[in-house]
């Protein structure tokens, strides 16, 4: 993915304005939040919720890419975040973008690795970067983080 300074600035502006803590605590229009347990089958649930939400919003064309990205984010949360709290999947439509985020209790910063295409792991953030317009993470007020990816809806 070629780094686009305008896209990066847009991503940062949107995520800072969103306020993940506020979104995780309250129901907002054009927002879906789904709590997920620390289990491997949460990845499938997250994919299903993502596809269903995008279909409801009339954005099914984003379904494949968004489902792939959310799979990677939830897999990372299940693999690396340990704790008593659950993972939360958040999808927000803010035309012309869709923001998806996975909040987890870990304060560990997501760090991209050079992808090893032979290994079974280590490519997750590379996939997130490749299929989304941009991605990043934000600390949550009560500890933990939200790792997010932004998609352009084309409308």
Backbone bond lengths (Angstrom), bond angles and torsions (degrees), N, CA, C in turn:
res aa  C-N    CA-C-N  psi(-1)  N-CA   C-N-CA  omega(-1)  CA-C   N-CA-C  phi
1 X - - - 1.446 - - 1.519 109.02 -
2 X 1.315 117.67 131.59 1.447 122.28 178.02 1.520 108.08 -82.62
3 X 1.315 116.50 131.57 1.458 121.08 -179.31 1.526 109.77 -70.80
4 X 1.312 117.11 119.69 1.452 123.08 178.53 1.527 107.54 -107.53
5 X 1.341 118.49 110.80 1.467 120.76 -176.89 1.524 113.01 -57.25
6 X 1.336 117.96 -37.16 1.464 120.41 179.44 1.527 110.66 -66.87
7 X 1.328 117.07 -43.21 1.465 120.60 178.05 1.524 110.46 -62.92
8 X 1.326 116.83 -41.77 1.464 120.50 179.43 1.525 110.42 -63.04
9 X 1.321 117.40 -44.65 1.460 120.91 178.49 1.525 110.86 -62.22
10 X 1.335 117.32 -40.68 1.462 121.35 177.71 1.524 110.57 -62.18
11 X 1.323 116.27 -44.40 1.463 121.02 178.82 1.518 110.88 -58.46
12 X 1.307 116.22 -49.17 1.459 119.93 -177.93 1.514 111.53 -63.74
13 X 1.335 117.42 -40.43 1.451 120.56 179.06 1.528 110.61 -63.19
14 X 1.315 117.19 -46.52 1.460 120.76 -178.99 1.516 110.94 -62.35
15 X 1.325 117.77 -46.89 1.463 119.08 -176.38 1.521 111.91 -68.79
16 X 1.303 118.39 -33.60 1.465 119.66 178.68 1.528 110.60 -71.27
17 X 1.331 116.54 -34.54 1.466 120.23 178.61 1.520 111.84 -74.20
18 X 1.314 117.21 -28.57 1.459 121.22 -176.88 1.512 110.94 -64.57
19 X 1.306 118.70 -48.06 1.454 121.64 -176.23 1.516 110.39 67.89
20 X 1.326 116.59 81.52 1.455 120.96 -174.41 1.521 113.06 -55.87
21 X 1.313 117.75 -38.10 1.466 119.02 179.95 1.525 111.18 -59.72
22 X 1.320 116.91 -42.33 1.465 121.08 179.40 1.524 110.20 -65.03
23 X 1.313 116.71 -44.17 1.466 120.08 -179.11 1.519 112.34 -66.07
24 X 1.309 117.40 -35.19 1.460 120.59 -178.89 1.523 111.78 -71.34
25 X 1.338 117.71 -21.77 1.463 121.12 -177.08 1.520 114.19 -98.13
26 X 1.311 118.82 -19.60 1.464 120.15 -173.35 1.518 110.68 -133.68
27 X 1.307 114.62 150.94 1.458 119.71 176.18 1.518 108.72 -80.24
28 X 1.315 116.40 130.04 1.454 122.85 -178.94 1.528 108.48 -123.66
29 X 1.331 117.51 153.20 1.465 118.56 174.99 1.532 110.05 -64.81
30 X 1.318 115.96 148.29 1.466 122.67 179.69 1.525 112.77 57.51
31 X 1.318 115.47 32.46 1.466 121.46 179.74 1.522 109.19 -136.21
32 X 1.316 115.80 136.68 1.456 121.79 174.77 1.520 107.95 -124.66
33 X 1.310 116.93 128.61 1.466 122.03 175.63 1.525 107.75 -121.73
34 X 1.321 116.01 135.95 1.455 121.11 -177.28 1.525 109.36 -136.63
35 X 1.338 117.76 113.97 1.472 119.66 175.30 1.523 110.01 -71.41
36 X 1.318 115.54 141.45 1.466 122.09 -179.03 1.523 109.64 -132.02
37 X 1.325 117.82 137.25 1.473 119.73 176.97 1.536 110.54 -77.14
38 X 1.319 115.99 163.99 1.466 121.70 176.25 1.524 109.04 -76.96
39 X 1.321 116.23 73.58 1.465 121.45 177.93 1.518 109.00 -141.12
40 X 1.312 115.26 152.61 1.469 120.67 -179.20 1.531 111.60 -60.60
41 X 1.347 118.55 -34.58 1.464 119.12 -178.31 1.529 112.61 -72.15
42 X 1.330 118.12 -5.73 1.459 120.88 174.16 1.525 111.37 -65.56
43 X 1.321 116.86 -25.56 1.464 120.56 178.49 1.533 109.39 -63.26
44 X 1.309 116.70 -45.66 1.474 120.32 178.45 1.524 111.25 -63.47
45 X 1.312 116.66 -43.20 1.463 120.62 178.09 1.520 110.41 -59.72
46 X 1.329 117.16 -43.88 1.465 121.54 -179.72 1.528 110.98 -62.71
47 X 1.323 117.06 -42.01 1.474 120.36 176.87 1.532 110.75 -61.27
48 X 1.338 115.99 -45.72 1.466 120.72 -179.10 1.528 111.47 -62.28
49 X 1.325 117.32 -44.81 1.470 121.81 179.52 1.526 109.97 -64.00
50 X 1.318 116.71 -41.27 1.467 120.91 179.83 1.523 110.64 -62.49
51 X 1.313 117.33 -50.29 1.474 120.81 179.93 1.531 111.30 -61.43
52 X 1.310 116.75 -45.18 1.467 121.46 -178.83 1.529 111.13 -62.42
53 X 1.324 116.36 -44.19 1.466 120.46 -179.99 1.525 110.83 -64.30
54 X 1.318 116.52 -45.73 1.466 119.64 179.09 1.531 111.09 -63.17
55 X 1.329 117.38 -38.35 1.466 120.76 175.99 1.529 110.33 -61.09
56 X 1.345 116.38 -45.28 1.462 120.82 179.66 1.525 111.88 -61.21
57 X 1.328 116.38 -32.79 1.459 121.27 179.92 1.525 112.31 -85.40
58 X 1.326 117.72 1.36 1.455 120.83 -178.58 1.521 113.35 73.96
59 X 1.323 115.99 26.36 1.467 121.44 -176.78 1.525 111.34 -121.71
60 X 1.312 116.36 38.47 1.462 119.86 -176.80 1.522 112.86 -60.82
61 X 1.342 117.76 -21.80 1.470 120.02 178.81 1.531 112.41 -64.57
62 X 1.330 117.56 -18.70 1.472 120.92 176.71 1.529 111.99 -88.81
63 X 1.318 116.89 -6.50 1.462 121.61 -171.12 1.509 115.68 -55.51
64 X 1.323 117.99 -48.33 1.467 120.10 -176.79 1.519 111.86 -64.31
65 X 1.341 116.80 -49.90 1.471 119.98 -178.75 1.520 111.39 -64.83
66 X 1.328 116.97 -44.63 1.465 120.32 -178.87 1.524 111.25 -65.83
67 X 1.335 117.88 -39.19 1.468 120.91 178.64 1.528 110.80 -64.92
68 X 1.314 117.18 -38.90 1.461 120.44 177.14 1.528 110.81 -64.18
69 X 1.325 116.90 -45.87 1.467 121.01 -179.51 1.527 111.03 -64.82
70 X 1.335 117.22 -44.72 1.459 119.16 -179.16 1.525 110.58 -65.27
71 X 1.327 117.36 -33.00 1.469 120.36 175.48 1.523 110.86 -59.48
72 X 1.320 116.19 -44.21 1.465 120.25 -179.98 1.523 111.46 -66.51
73 X 1.337 117.28 -42.59 1.463 120.31 -178.36 1.526 111.62 -66.63
74 X 1.319 117.31 -42.45 1.467 119.83 179.43 1.530 110.37 -69.92
75 X 1.333 117.12 -39.46 1.465 119.73 176.57 1.518 110.44 -58.34
76 X 1.331 117.65 -44.77 1.465 120.49 178.27 1.526 111.22 -62.46
77 X 1.320 116.99 -41.78 1.468 119.96 -179.73 1.527 110.79 -63.73
78 X 1.326 117.09 -43.58 1.468 120.75 179.56 1.526 110.20 -66.02
79 X 1.322 116.37 -40.20 1.463 121.07 -176.09 1.524 112.53 -72.38
80 X 1.325 117.84 -43.08 1.464 120.24 -169.36 1.523 114.76 -105.50
81 X 1.300 118.94 -24.34 1.459 120.93 -177.05 1.519 109.91 -94.12
82 X 1.275 116.42 122.45 1.468 121.40 177.72 1.518 107.99 -118.44
83 X 1.299 116.56 141.33 1.454 119.41 179.11 1.506 111.00 163.51
84 X 1.314 114.66 179.95 1.454 120.77 -177.94 1.525 112.27 -86.62
85 X 1.315 116.74 -21.05 1.458 119.58 -178.82 1.525 110.04 -81.39
86 X 1.300 113.93 159.38 1.462 119.78 -179.90 1.532 110.24 -88.59
87 X 1.293 114.08 173.29 1.452 122.87 173.06 1.527 106.11 -90.85
88 X 1.320 117.47 148.45 1.459 120.16 175.65 1.519 109.39 -126.97
89 X 1.318 115.74 127.76 1.459 122.95 173.12 1.520 107.28 -93.06
90 X 1.321 116.27 133.18 1.456 121.64 179.79 1.524 108.87 -130.81
91 X 1.324 116.62 129.98 1.459 121.88 173.42 1.519 107.43 -123.31
92 X 1.329 115.85 134.34 1.455 120.09 -179.46 1.521 108.90 -137.10
93 X 1.327 115.31 130.56 1.462 121.24 176.01 1.515 107.94 -98.48
94 X 1.314 115.28 122.87 1.458 123.07 176.52 1.522 105.83 -139.70
95 X 1.345 115.59 86.49 1.471 121.72 -171.48 1.524 110.71 -48.46
96 X 1.299 117.17 134.42 1.459 129.51 7.43 1.527 113.21 -97.31
97 X 1.323 117.79 37.66 1.459 120.81 -177.99 1.523 111.71 -130.25
98 X 1.327 114.34 158.58 1.455 122.71 166.35 1.521 105.81 -123.50
99 X 1.314 115.09 129.42 1.453 121.70 177.49 1.511 107.77 -108.18
100 X 1.316 116.80 128.43 1.457 118.79 171.62 1.510 107.49 -120.69
101 X 1.319 115.22 142.51 1.459 120.80 -176.44 1.513 109.49 -142.58
102 X 1.332 115.26 151.19 1.449 122.07 173.96 1.525 106.72 -125.71
103 X 1.329 115.13 116.94 1.463 121.12 178.95 1.518 108.71 -97.41
104 X 1.332 115.42 137.29 1.456 120.37 177.66 1.525 109.22 -142.58
105 X 1.337 118.01 164.07 1.459 120.95 -174.22 1.530 115.13 -78.69
106 X 1.318 118.63 -2.25 1.460 121.01 -177.78 1.529 111.35 -80.44
107 X 1.318 116.16 139.26 1.463 121.29 174.34 1.523 111.32 -92.59
108 X 1.326 117.08 0.54 1.462 120.99 -179.52 1.524 110.43 -68.29
109 X 1.324 115.65 128.78 1.456 122.15 -177.86 1.531 109.92 -73.70
110 X 1.342 117.98 131.74 1.459 119.29 176.45 1.534 109.60 -68.34
111 X 1.314 115.88 128.18 1.455 121.29 -175.96 1.522 109.94 -123.56
112 X 1.322 116.55 115.31 1.469 118.49 178.46 1.527 110.68 -65.46
113 X 1.311 115.06 144.85 1.454 122.01 176.46 1.519 108.14 -113.40
114 X 1.305 115.87 159.32 1.457 119.35 171.01 1.524 106.08 -65.33
115 X 1.324 118.24 122.34 1.466 119.20 -175.24 1.525 112.19 -63.46
116 X 1.311 114.48 133.60 1.465 121.94 174.00 1.526 105.06 -107.59
117 X 1.310 116.51 103.89 1.456 120.66 -173.06 1.524 113.27 -75.61
118 X 1.316 117.64 -4.64 1.457 121.56 176.13 1.525 110.42 -93.86
119 X 1.320 117.25 -34.64 1.457 122.66 -179.13 1.529 110.70 -68.97
120 X 1.344 115.99 156.94 1.468 120.26 178.61 1.517 112.51 -82.30
121 X 1.329 118.24 -12.21 1.459 119.49 178.63 1.522 110.12 -139.90
122 X 1.333 116.45 174.58 1.448 121.15 179.72 1.522 114.78 99.39
123 X 1.337 116.92 1.11 1.464 120.17 -179.20 1.526 113.48 -106.47
124 X 1.323 118.31 -0.20 1.461 121.75 -171.45 1.519 114.86 -56.49
125 X 1.322 117.62 -52.59 1.457 119.05 -178.09 1.524 112.04 -72.15
126 X 1.321 117.06 -26.05 1.459 120.40 173.14 1.535 109.33 -63.60
127 X 1.318 116.81 -42.36 1.465 121.32 177.86 1.528 110.19 -65.24
128 X 1.334 117.19 -43.38 1.467 121.16 178.49 1.532 109.87 -58.89
129 X 1.318 116.45 -45.65 1.466 121.14 -179.62 1.527 111.84 -65.34
130 X 1.310 116.34 -38.55 1.461 121.17 -177.25 1.525 112.29 -69.56
131 X 1.314 118.34 -39.72 1.460 121.22 -172.24 1.528 114.77 -96.45
132 X 1.324 118.45 -10.28 1.458 120.47 178.28 1.525 109.64 -109.56
133 X 1.326 115.36 163.91 1.465 119.65 176.77 1.525 109.94 -66.21
134 X 1.312 116.25 -42.14 1.457 122.43 174.25 1.529 107.61 -164.36
135 X 1.313 116.05 167.59 1.456 120.62 -179.44 1.523 108.13 -147.01
136 X 1.316 115.39 165.82 1.459 120.84 177.75 1.518 109.65 -176.01
137 X 1.308 115.82 -163.64 1.462 120.15 179.25 1.515 109.04 -150.93
138 X 1.324 115.68 155.27 1.457 122.85 177.67 1.520 108.70 -135.72
139 X 1.329 115.64 142.20 1.469 120.97 174.30 1.528 108.68 -71.99
140 X 1.324 115.75 146.90 1.461 121.32 175.65 1.525 108.89 -99.68
141 X 1.312 116.86 148.79 1.472 121.33 -175.87 1.522 112.77 -57.85
142 X 1.325 117.45 -39.24 1.461 120.62 -176.94 1.523 113.58 -90.03
143 X 1.320 117.55 13.59 1.456 121.84 -176.09 1.511 109.81 99.19
144 X 1.289 115.90 156.25 1.449 121.30 -176.89 1.523 110.33 90.14
145 X 1.308 114.98 -169.59 1.469 120.07 -175.99 1.514 110.00 -150.77
146 X 1.316 114.94 164.94 1.465 122.73 170.33 1.523 106.24 -120.79
147 X 1.329 116.32 121.29 1.456 121.99 174.84 1.516 105.82 -99.01
148 X 1.339 116.63 127.75 1.452 120.84 -170.96 1.523 111.68 -128.49
149 X 1.325 114.02 159.51 1.454 122.49 174.62 1.523 107.64 -139.64
150 X 1.314 115.82 142.17 1.453 122.21 -177.38 1.525 109.10 -112.19
151 X 1.329 115.77 137.62 1.456 122.92 177.96 1.518 109.15 -123.82
152 X 1.313 117.01 139.95 1.463 121.83 175.99 1.524 107.84 -89.33
153 X 1.322 116.68 131.47 1.462 120.48 -175.56 1.514 113.14 -85.76
154 X 1.308 117.65 -14.82 1.451 119.85 -178.99 1.513 112.86 81.61
155 X 1.330 117.29 0.98 1.480 119.05 178.12 1.502 111.27 -124.47
